[in-house]
Amino acid sequence: MSTQGEELLKSIRSMRGFFGDVSQLLMTADGIMSEKSWEPIWASSCLGDMSYHVSFGHKWMPREAWRLYKNTELYPKVIAIVTVFLDDYQREYNLSEPIVSGSYFVFPEEQTEETIKLDYWHTRCLGWCKVNLDGTPDSVDNHKPDWKATYGWEHMEVFGWPLVEITEENMLKQRIIDPLLEMIDAYCGTRDVHK
């Protein structure tokens, strides 16, 4: 085996290990969210916008991995998301490094539970918002000029941290999950979205 071939195999194995780590991060997020009565919307889905086509090998690798959550008892009009941004290939935004983000979307009171849903692109809202990678949130709501009624939701907030700084479960909890749930509590405490 050549040195070049050995290095290539080492890189491939490293990437496989990396994706295993991202999987563990998202499963850990599931566990922490579940402790607070937030359950995944989809049982195991966490990737989208990929290709299995022979002509699109550059899309075989995911650009982000995510989990969507609902708490139908306390916040039936809210969807929370944890996203790991891996790459910006063919995206309308640029990444300087992989990022973990937390976001949530609030839907109008008159919307029924059956119509409360998000598209895959909602998982990457951090890419279009103006956030520093220090946990400071940005928001979009129905009072801002760039909001569109076709979104279906009326308010969202998003924040992020560099993935390399989320090195253990406690960091995930302190920097992503706890602030995300606190933001939801704070916003929903100012409006009647509990019923």
Steps between C-alpha positions, in 0.01 A plus 500: 500500500631846414543778755254711302243217510552451874445872562185494286360203694588672828309811386196295401501318834541832680195640317298190593602549864407868479150416377470251786586783739239729344246219536589469869461876545150492351398193703628676812289802405201264468561373852539844657195637317297193601577570868319834449199338321617591148478204261643458149247563226650225283618177658846484342523745209780751525626556143343647189586659169750230408539293186550130437538561125822393330534842333483700823777359715568843648154479661554156655634666813248688718541875539310503827348257749206596720226400738157665532307491830150567629358535849129465429399534865674829586572656159271355232571791263882472516757289317858496633803394294860401568712513182862410432626697199771293330563676168370785288525326160240651264343705778416870487720565802862441598633312800843556646474179705244237605236638738241370745186711514178514695185656357127505557194602302168623640183450298182711510239410760237426235718240329400140564743235621473319166621809310792583729803383305833617368688425180857370493633847419383628839771292665763729348359842593822585683669521160280792397480681832758732648638317801836502669620155600478581869140405576357844422164448326348662194128501433252537218131563549190615319583865576823500296507590130675178392234276659252331263152373586579181307744401778203393712669597827495844659820509706837324509832536680832334425850498653815295461841392627799347320470121497855466634384672822221247565730224624286321757140454613524776761616751234210399273260552789651832617557662160218363286216320678460714814517835313261369234241396758550822698439707185179304431384548861580872488324563171201281572470653847426834331220353289229242553636213286456234768140417412 
